[in-house]
Amino acid sequence: MDPNRILVVEDNPKNLKLVRDVLTYSGYVVIEATTGEDGVRLAHESSPDLILMDLQLPGIDGAEALRQIRAAEETQVPVVAVTAFAMNDDRERAFASGFDGYVEKPISVRALPQQVRDFLRLRGAG
């Protein structure tokens, strides 16, 4: 069975490295984007099984990138918001924008692999 492909859209190099390292160690293939525009492009080109999307990105933000990803019928993949905002209304706003899940920063190295497995089950890919 091929490993699941996770697209990580994150503009902070340290956060991107942390997520990449944890997911790679857990057996996932990680595809990286540092802008919303690149995230949209790679979502279409690489057919990921899951997208982890930072909400605050240079260029278009995570919510707009999600809207563009969802506009393409061939890209119906779970997209999870990743943000340092930890207020309840931020979580609700992410779900209202159409995100399938929510992960708070700082990222928990211990919790992330299980969170990803849980999100992959949304698609039936995990």
N, C-alpha and C positions, 0 to 999 in steps of 0.2 A: 504494500500500500504506500502510495506517495505521501510525503509529509504535507501537512496543510501549509498554504501560502498566506502569510499575514502581511498586509500593506500597512506600514506605520507612517503616518503623516505627522511630522513633528519638526519644528524649526529650531529647537534648542538642541545643540550637538550633544550635550551631556545626557539629556533625557533620551534622545534617540539612541545613543550608545547603550544606555542602561537597558532599554526595552529590547533592542536588537540582541544584546548579549544574553539576557534572560530567556528570550524566546528561542534563540539559536541553540542554547544549551538544552532547552526543553524539546528540541527536535523539530522545530518549525523552520520553514524557509521564510526569511524576512526580506521584504521589498521596501525600500526607503524613499520617502519624498519629504522635502523640506518646505514646500509651499502648497497652498491649496490647489493651484493650477496643476502642479506636477502630480498631486494626489489624484485629481480627476483623470488626468491623462493615463497614469499608471493603473488606475482602477479599471479603465477600459482595455488597456493593452495587456495586463498581466493576469487578469481573471483571478483575483485573490479569493480566498475562502472567508476572509474577515478583514475589515479595515478598522484600525485604531486611529482616530482623527482628533488631533489637538483642535480646540475651538478657536484659539487666538493664533492666527498664522499671518505671515506677510502676504500681501496681495488679497485674494479672496479669503474670507474666514472659513472656519470649519462648517458652519451652517450653510453657507453658499456653496461650498464644495460638495456637501451632501446633497443639496438640491440638484446640482448638475449631475452627480452620479446617479441619483434616482430617476432623472429624466431619461436616461438611456435604459430601455427595456432589458437589454442583455446583461445589465449590471444590477442584479437584485441580490446583493450580498449584505450580511449584517454589518452595520457601521456603528461603532462605539465611540462616544464622545470621551475625550481625555482632557481634563482641565484641572487647574489649580483652584478654581472656584469651588468651594465646598458648601455653599449655602443651599438650602432646600429648593429655593426658587430657581437656582442655576440648574439643578437636576431636572426640575419640572420643565424648564425652558428647553433643555436639551431633548427631552422626550417629545415635547410639543413641536420641535423642529424636525422630528422624524428619526432621531437616533434610536437604535435598538438597545442601547445600553449606555452605561456611564461608569467611568473609572476616574477616581480622584488622584491628583498629584499631591504629595509625592507618591510615586508608584511604589507599591509594596512588592519587593522582589519575591517574597514568599507567596503572596496571593495571586500575582499576575498569571502564572501558568494555569491555575485552576479557573480564574476568571475567563481566560481565553478559551479553555475547554468548554466552559458553560456557554459562552457566546457562540462557539462553533456549533453547539447543539441546536441553536436557533435555525441554522441552515441544514442541519442533518449531516454536517461534514466532520463532526468530531467524534 
